[in-house]
Amino acid sequence: MPLETRRLAELADHDAFIKRHNGPSRDDIATMLKALNMQHMEDLIEQTVPSDIRLGRELALEEPRSEGRSVRIPSTAGPTKPYR
């Protein structure tokens, strides 16, 4: 069996995190909503989270980062310099 050759950049940008993530799958969510007799996650939130503690607007968040990009953050931030 021949060895597969890949460039390091290809391996670094691979989003293996998605496969390791422990959150529910779309099928899991659909099964849960069906068991609760609901159509959407918003219905579940509306019925379980009191309205006075909900934000009521979308959060202003950056685009999600890939795992590879997140791993590179320390190298782009530079070394920490002690100031005493």
C-alpha positions in Angstrom: 0.0 0.0 0.0 1.6 3.3 -1.1 2.1 6.1 1.5 -0.1 9.1 1.1 1.8 12.4 0.8 0.2 15.6 2.0 1.6 19.1 2.6 1.7 20.2 6.2 -0.6 23.1 5.4 -3.3 20.7 4.3 -3.1 18.8 7.6 -3.0 22.0 9.7 -6.2 23.3 8.2 -8.1 20.1 8.6 -11.2 20.6 10.8 -11.1 17.3 12.7 -12.8 19.1 15.7 -16.2 18.8 14.0 -16.0 15.0 14.1 -14.8 15.1 17.8 -17.4 17.5 19.0 -19.8 16.0 21.5 -22.8 18.1 20.7 -26.0 16.6 19.3 -26.3 15.8 15.6 -29.1 17.1 13.4 -30.7 13.7 13.7 -30.4 13.8 17.5 -32.1 17.3 17.5 -34.9 16.2 15.2 -35.6 13.1 17.4 -35.6 15.3 20.5 -37.9 17.9 19.0 -40.3 15.1 17.7 -40.4 13.6 21.2 -41.3 17.0 22.6 -43.9 17.6 19.9 -42.0 20.7 18.6 -41.0 21.8 15.2 -37.9 24.1 15.9 -35.3 24.7 18.5 -36.7 28.2 18.9 -40.0 26.6 20.1 -38.0 24.7 22.8 -36.2 27.8 23.9 -39.4 29.9 24.0 -41.0 27.3 26.2 -38.1 26.6 28.5 -36.1 29.9 28.9 -38.0 32.7 30.6 -38.4 35.7 28.3 -37.1 38.2 30.9 -33.6 36.6 30.7 -33.4 36.2 26.9 -31.4 38.8 25.1 -33.9 39.4 22.4 -31.4 40.1 19.6 -28.6 38.4 17.7 -25.2 38.5 19.2 -22.5 40.4 17.3 -20.0 37.6 17.0 -17.0 37.1 14.6 -17.2 34.4 12.0 -16.3 31.0 13.5 -12.6 30.0 13.3 -11.4 26.7 12.2 -9.4 24.5 14.7 -6.3 25.0 12.6 -6.7 28.8 12.6 -7.2 28.7 16.4 -4.1 26.6 17.0 -2.1 29.2 15.1 -3.2 32.1 17.3 -0.3 31.9 19.8 2.3 31.9 17.1 0.8 35.0 15.5 0.4 36.8 18.8 4.1 36.8 19.5 6.0 36.2 22.6 4.9 37.6 25.9 7.3 40.3 27.2 7.6 40.7 31.0 7.4 44.4 32.1 8.6 44.8 35.7 
